Amino acid sequence: MAASPYATRMLASLAGATLLLAAPAQAQSAGDGFLFGQPRVTLTARGGFDVARAGSDIFSFATERLTVQRGDFSGFNGGLDFSIRLARQVDLMLSGGYTGRVTESEFRDWVGEDDLPIEQTTRFERVPVTASVKGYLFPRGRSIGRFAWMPARVAPYVGAGGGGVWYRFRQEGEFVDFQTLDIFRDQLDSTGWAPAVLGMAGADFALTPRLALTADARYTWARADLGVAFDQFDPIDLSGLAATLGFSIRF
């Protein structure tokens, strides 16, 4: 059971890109602790863990028949947020992310004729693409004179939005035909898009006038029809709670 290598590489790339952008952005600050005017755009790169709800019958079947648990469908999460200031305490935020997990398993109660385990691999991936309105509970900074602006040390926020989630649910390896009891090899794959809604809460912790540490939690609700390989199952549950930390750069 392991996180997708792609997810690990993406988290490292997002963190590196954000820190590289921070240096030239910080050089444009007006001095110690303030900027020339309130920033209009914020870019956030974040990473953490996404706990999949895994509430549909495809997951129940997998956990009952195979040596997997519901927690095996959760995984590391990485994402980017691009926020545009609409008002003093309101942003429009465009987001994209990725969560993936690959789990090795075997049938619980069946073995092959050679007494070896009947093994397979399950891959579960989700890619949310959303637009949200984010509202800060208090002013995220204050003006100093006519031109200077100083960020607040802590700026909590809440938000809501919607969009779509792309998913992949793939199982490949050996399986049992429960009618004939034959063992066969196959690759069962289902991909698609589903509408999604989300709610979020978090806070920005100012590190410098332009750079902040952002703690974010967001819950996404989504369900999607499965492909023909799994057409005997109900729509797959794509919902989950993602908790992340990241760096935000103000421009």
ZIZI-V814111 format. One line per field, one symbol per residue. ss: DSSP state (a for helix, b for strand, c for the rest). Layout:
ss = ???
This chain:
ss = cbbcaaaaaaaaaaaaaaaaaaaaaaacccbccbbbccccbbbbbbbbbbbbccccaaaaaaaaabcccaaaacbbbbbbbbbbbbbccbbbbbbbbbbbbbbbbbbbbbbcccccbbbbbbbbbbbbbbbbbbbbccccbbbbcccbbbbccbbbbbbbbbbbbbbbbbbbbbbbccccccbbbbbbbbbbbbbbbbbbbbbbbbccccbbbbbbbbbbbbbbcccaaacccccbbccbbbbbbbbbbbc
